[in-house]
Amino acid sequence: MFRSIRSRIALPYVILILVAMAGLALYLTVLTENTHKADLRGRLQAEAMLLAEQLSAPDSWQWSRERLDALVAQFARNLGARVTVIARDGVVLSDSHEDPTRMENHLFRPEVQRALAVGVGSNMRYSETLGYDMLYM
């Protein structure tokens, strides 16, 4: 069947091209995913800094829960993201998607520990609340 010289020469080249294309596709997929994650981390960090600036206003410690919830809801709408505000001890103060009184303490989450240590922390992991992987900042 593959006795002709043309087919004996062409077949290895076709296989080589297919393997090279598969390798390139895999490489580009990973590169695109990593670039997207890096861009998302940068955007989330900038957005978190804006929210932190709002929350560090001189009178913010006097805010009612309703005012904090309204600010968190506004940020979530404007950013198209879930926003959760926690205290230094890990207690959830406000959340744009869930009732904070029913949420567990966040103190020992990796992104919170890193933020407490160096000022900023992020982590990609599965969200039990939402049911899929999320990037936490």
N, C-alpha and C positions, 0 to 999 in steps of 0.2 A: 504494500500500500504506500509506504513512504520510501520508495526506492529511488525516486528521482533525486537528482542532485539539488534541484531547486527546493524541494520540501525538506531535505536534510539540512540545508543552510538556513532556510526561513524559520523553521520551527524553534530552534534555540533562540533566535533573535526575538521572536514573538513572545516566548516565555520570559526572556530577559526584560523586555519592555513592560510586560504585565507585572512582573515582580517589582521593577523600579517604580512603576506608577502606584502600586499598592503601598510601597514604602513611603513615597512622597505624600500620598493621601493621608497616611497615618501621621507622618511628621507634621503636616500642615494642620491637621485636626488638633493635635496636642498643642502646637504653637498658638493657634487661634484661641483655644480654651484658656491657656495660661495668660495670654494677652488680655482676654476679656476679664478674667478674674482680677488681674492687676489693675485694670482700669476701674473695675467695680469697687475694689478696695480703696483706691484713691478717691473716687467720688463719695463713697460712704464715709470716709474719714473727714472729708471737707464738710459734708452735711452734718456729721456728728459734732464737729467743731462749731458750726453755726448754732446748732441746738444748745450746745454747752454754753455758748456765749449768752444766749437768751436766758438760760437757767441760772447764770451767775450774776444776774442783775442784783443790785444792792437790796431790793425789797423781795426777792424771790423766796426767801425763807418764810415770808409771811403769806404766800399765796395759798388760796384755798385749793382743795382737791379739784373742784370744778374748773378753776382757772388753769391748773396744770393739765387736766384732761383735755380742755379746750385747745391749749397750745400744742399738745401732743397730737391731737386729732388734726389740727391745721397743718402741722409739719408732715404728718403721714399723707394727707391729701396732696399737698404741694409737691412732695418728693416721690410719691407713688411707692412708698416703702412702709414697712412695719416699723414703728417707733416704740421703744420701751425705755422708760427712765427708771433707774434704780439708785438707791442710796448707797453710800460707801459700805454699809454692812450687808449689801446684797438684797435688801427688801425691795420689791417692785413697787414703785410709787405710782406709775401710770403706764398704760399700754394702749396702743391704738387698735388692737384686735381682740384683746381678752380682758376679763375683769381682773385687775391686779391683786385683789384680795384672795383670789383662788389660785394664784401662781406661786410656785415654789421659790425659795430663796435662790438668787443667782450668784452668790458670792464665790462659789467654787467652780464656776464655769471658766474654761481656759482664757477666753477673751477678757473676762472681768479681772482675773488674776494678773494677766499681762498689763492691762490698763492701769491697775493699781500700782504695779511695779515700775512701769516706764512711761505711763501717760496715755498710751494708745494700745489697743489689743484687737485682734481679729481672729476668727476661726470659722472654718467651713465644716458644718456637721448637720446631721439629720435633726429636724425639728419634730419633736413628739406632738407639739400643738398643731402644726400645720400638715405634717405627714410627708415632707420632702426635704431635700438638702437646702440649707440656707447659709448665706455668708453673714456672720455676726460681727459687728464692729462696736 
